[in-house]
């Protein structure tokens, strides 16, 4: 059984952090041994994710810590600009327009 120390909760969605690809792979093997059906690993630019649903239908994500949010900007300026993964860059104007003003 994988201990689910939840890092974030979004509705009926839970996220679990994996320290490395190897740790994530061990979790996936455990899930498969329990009869669950995790996805293949998906590269999300800032981390790599695997998803699965538990028997009640709740969606879980197991995400690696690496490469991290400093993949496209230095730690000192994190949050100063809106950064998007490459596959969302074509929708930048739409995404930015939908954001509420800060301050």
N, C-alpha and C positions, 0 to 999 in steps of 0.2 A: 504494500500500500504506500502511495506517495503522500508524505505529509504536506498538506496544502496550507502553507503559510501565505496568506493572501497579501499581495503587494498592492493591489488596487481592485476596486469593485465598481463596475459600471452596469447598473441594472442587474440583469441575470447573466453577468459575464465576470469571470474571475481571472486574475493574472497571477502566475507564479514565476519567480525568477530562477533561472538556472545559471550557475557560475561559469559554465563553459558549454561548448558543443558536446563534449563527452558526458557531462552531467545531464544535459538535456536528452542525449541518446539513451542513457540509463533509465531516465524517467519514461521515455517512450517504450522501451523494452518492458518495463513494469506494467505500463498501461495495456500493452498488447497481451501480456501474460494474464491480465485480468479480464480479457475479452473485449476491451475497448478498441476503438479504431481512430487513432490519432492521424492527423494529416502528415504529409511530408513536410520537411522544414521549409519555411518561406522566408526569404531575405527581405526584411523591412527597412534596409539601409542602416538604421541605428541599432538594430538588434535582429536576431533570427528567431522566428516563432514557429511553434507547433500548436495546433488546436485540437481539441476533442470535446465531445459532449458526454456528460455523465448520464446514467440511465434515466434520470428525471428531466433531461433536456438542457440543463445549465451548461453554457459554453465556458470552457477553460482555455487559457492560453499559457503556454510555458515559453518564456522569452529569455534569451541569453543576455548577459550583461554587456557583452562585446558586440560590435565595436564601440558602442556608446554614442552619446550625443555630441561628443567632440570630433566626430568623424568629418564634419564640414565647417567647424568653427572652433576657435580656441576657448578653453574653459572661462577665461576672463571676460569674454563677451557673450556667453550663452544667454539667450533671451533678448538680446538687443535688437535682433532682426528676425523676421519671419523666415524660417528655413523649412523647405519642403523636400521630400524625397524626389528623385528624378521623375518618377511616374506621375507625380501630381503637379509638376512645374508648369505644364501647359494650362492648368486650371488656376494658376496663381491669382489672377484678377478676381475670379469668382469667389475663391476661398477668402481672400483678404476682404472683399466687400461684405461678406457674411459675418465677419468678426465684430463683436461689440467693441465700442471705443473703450480704451483704458484711461484711468485717471480720473 
